[in-house]
Amino acid sequence: MIELLRQYIDNWGYKPSEKGSVKLVVIQPTTFCNLDCDYCYLPDRQLKYKLSLELIEPIFRNIFASDLIDLRGFTIVWHAGEPLTVPISFYTAAIQIIDKLNQEINPNPYQIEHSLQTNATMITQEWCDFIKEYDLRIGVSIDGPDFIHDAHRRTRTGKGTHASTMRGIKLLQNNQIPFSVIAVLSDISLDYPDEIFDFFLENKIRYVGFNIEEIEGTNRSSSLQNNGVDERYRNFMQRLYRRVKEAENPLQVREFDDLYSLICQKHSFQGQFTPFTMINIAYNGDFSTFSPELLSMKSDVYGDFILGNITQHELRSIDQTDKFKKLDRDIQAGVKMCQKTCPYFSLCGGGAPANKYYENGTFRSTETIYCRYTKKIIADIILEALEKQLGIV
């Protein structure tokens, strides 16, 4: 198995990218969240700072002038706070401003998709009408059955939110609005692969991405750090993989689909480690690139990870600043370390900078819990299944 992966590495010929093309713009419409999930990384989720509508035009004039956009277009994700705590009228006006600028400035207007990542507790029929009118992509955060979800995803008074989230999901389904799900795996999840699988299938949820409880931002520790979790996580994912393969109407699992494609198809990487594939914009116009989780964080080494303010600095020249050069130099050094030492490098490309920084204390590092669980273990499970299928073992 390891030799197979090493062949991918030898044939890939990875070269660090000087600049990526913008595929994702993450915009923080508000710092506030109506939930207080205990594994959340955001520091100011109790504060009600909001993005001014007046910033939308300068944000996108700057982006469109940058010559960094992927010719196929990009996705705007409204995230890093609960987006539905901001009125529908804000998004209606913002989308109209963006569309108008896109038509006016660009000879060949870009294809722009809008996406909301929501806890779904505030979804109403009015939100459903808006989502359908503007064809928004929707991601819902729900961790599985109520006893798992409510262990972490609570209100500030300690009340579970599963019932409210399910009410929102049913509204989406009744309005025939497709959505995906993000489920966070913590220690409590790992003993219940069948219950989690059955929950999603019984509730007609067909596409799920499994995040892990990560160490980053204000979440300084993870229940997945405990002794024996690696084996339990592997057993969880093996059982989930088996259930997916045996089901008549299978659940699509992002981790399995993504790793299978990476194993079976030739590919190149632009990821969070590639500057400008992602532009992350805070409510006040501050911006960063690389991992979006870095945007609102402080650092003893860098001060913070903000590269400028969208109203004062041009995106296209920000790579000339000393701060960017130091960040990029350290991140790319970590990527090269991964390339030299990790047999799974061709399935990852160098990892997520935020995870390296918050788990290892430096970008100039290699393995994290995040990469071990979301890349290495998943790759092993899929490769083992492929070997059995091909009669190699």
ZIVEN-V124329 format. One record per residue. RES is the residue in one letter. OMEGA is omega as a letter, one per 30 degrees, with the letter a starting at -180 (999 if undefined). BURIAL is b if it has 24 or more other C-alpha atoms within 12 Angstrom, else e. Layout:
RES_OMEGA_BURIAL + RES_OMEGA_BURIAL
//
This chain:
M_a_e + I_l_e + E_l_e + L_l_e + L_a_b + R_l_e + Q_l_e + Y_a_b + I_a_b + D_a_e + N_a_e + W_l_e + G_a_e + Y_l_b + K_l_e + P_a_b + S_l_b + E_l_e + K_l_b + G_l_b + S_a_b + V_l_b + K_a_b + L_l_b + V_l_b + V_a_b + I_l_b + Q_a_b + P_l_b + T_l_b + T_a_b + F_l_b + C_l_b + N_l_b + L_l_b + D_a_b + C_a_b + D_l_b + Y_a_b + C_a_b + Y_a_b + L_a_b + P_a_b + D_a_b + R_l_b + Q_a_e + L_a_e + K_l_e + Y_a_b + K_l_b + L_l_b + S_l_e + L_l_b + E_l_e + L_a_b + I_a_b + E_l_b + P_l_b + I_a_b + F_l_b + R_l_b + N_l_b + I_a_b + F_l_b + A_a_e + S_a_b + D_a_e + L_a_b + I_l_b + D_a_b + L_l_e + R_a_e + G_a_b + F_l_b + T_l_b + I_l_b + V_l_b + W_a_b + H_l_b + A_a_b + G_l_b + E_a_b + P_a_b + L_l_b + T_l_b + V_a_b + P_l_e + I_a_b + S_l_e + F_a_b + Y_l_b + T_a_b + A_a_e + A_a_b + I_l_b + Q_l_e + I_a_b + I_a_b + D_a_b + K_l_e + L_l_b + N_l_b + Q_a_e + E_a_e + I_a_e + N_l_e + P_l_e + N_a_e + P_a_e + Y_l_b + Q_a_e + I_l_b + E_l_b + H_a_b + S_l_b + L_l_b + Q_a_b + T_l_b + N_l_b + A_a_b + T_a_b + M_l_b + I_l_b + T_l_b + Q_l_e + E_l_e + W_l_b + C_l_b + D_l_e + F_a_b + I_l_b + K_a_e + E_a_e + Y_l_b + D_a_e + L_l_b + R_a_b + I_l_b + G_a_b + V_l_b + S_l_b + I_a_b + D_a_b + G_l_b + P_a_b + D_a_b + F_l_e + I_a_b + H_a_b + D_l_b + A_a_b + H_a_b + R_a_b + R_l_b + T_l_b + R_l_e + T_l_e + G_a_e + K_l_e + G_a_b + T_a_b + H_a_b + A_l_b + S_l_b + T_l_b + M_l_b + R_l_e + G_l_b + I_l_b + K_l_b + L_l_b + L_a_b + Q_l_e + N_l_e + N_l_e + Q_l_e + I_l_b + P_l_b + F_l_b + S_a_b + V_l_b + I_l_b + A_l_b + V_l_b + L_l_b + S_a_b + D_a_b + I_a_b + S_a_b + L_l_b + D_a_e + Y_l_b + P_a_b + D_l_b + E_l_b + I_l_b + F_a_b + D_l_e + F_a_b + F_a_b + L_a_b + E_l_e + N_l_e + K_l_b + I_a_b + R_a_b + Y_a_b + V_l_b + G_a_b + F_l_b + N_l_b + I_l_b + E_a_b + E_l_b + I_l_b + E_a_b + G_a_b + T_l_e + N_a_e + R_l_e + S_a_e + S_l_b + S_l_b + L_l_b + Q_a_b + N_l_e + N_l_e + G_a_e + V_l_b + D_a_b + E_l_e + R_l_b + Y_l_b + R_l_b + N_l_b + F_a_b + M_l_b + Q_l_b + R_l_b + L_l_b + Y_l_b + R_l_e + R_l_b + V_a_b + K_a_e + E_a_e + A_l_e + E_l_e + N_a_e + P_l_e + L_l_b + Q_a_b + V_a_b + R_a_b + E_l_b + F_a_b + D_a_b + D_a_b + L_l_b + Y_l_b + S_a_e + L_l_b + I_a_b + C_a_e + Q_l_e + K_a_e + H_l_e + S_a_b + F_l_b + Q_a_b + G_l_b + Q_l_b + F_l_b + T_a_b + P_l_b + F_l_b + T_l_b + M_l_b + I_a_b + N_a_b + I_l_b + A_a_b + Y_a_b + N_l_b + G_l_b + D_a_b + F_l_b + S_l_b + T_a_b + F_a_b + S_l_b + P_a_b + E_a_b + L_a_b + L_a_b + S_a_b + M_l_b + K_a_e + S_l_e + D_a_e + V_a_e + Y_a_e + G_l_e + D_a_e + F_a_b + I_a_b + L_l_b + G_l_b + N_a_b + I_l_b + T_a_e + Q_a_e + H_l_b + E_l_b + L_a_b + R_a_b + S_a_e + I_l_b + D_l_b + Q_a_e + T_l_e + D_a_e + K_l_e + F_a_b + K_l_e + K_l_e + L_a_b + D_l_b + R_a_b + D_l_b + I_a_b + Q_l_b + A_l_b + G_l_b + V_a_b + K_l_b + M_l_e + C_a_b + Q_a_b + K_a_e + T_a_e + C_l_b + P_l_b + Y_a_b + F_a_b + S_l_b + L_a_b + C_l_b + G_l_b + G_l_b + G_a_b + A_a_b + P_a_b + A_l_b + N_l_b + K_a_b + Y_a_b + Y_l_b + E_a_b + N_l_e + G_a_b + T_l_b + F_a_b + R_a_b + S_a_b + T_a_b + E_l_b + T_l_b + I_a_b + Y_a_b + C_l_b + R_a_b + Y_a_b + T_l_b + K_a_b + K_a_b + I_l_b + I_l_b + A_l_b + D_a_b + I_a_b + I_l_b + L_l_b + E_l_e + A_l_e + L_l_e + E_l_e + K_a_e + Q_a_e + L_l_e + G_a_e + I_l_e + V_999_e
//
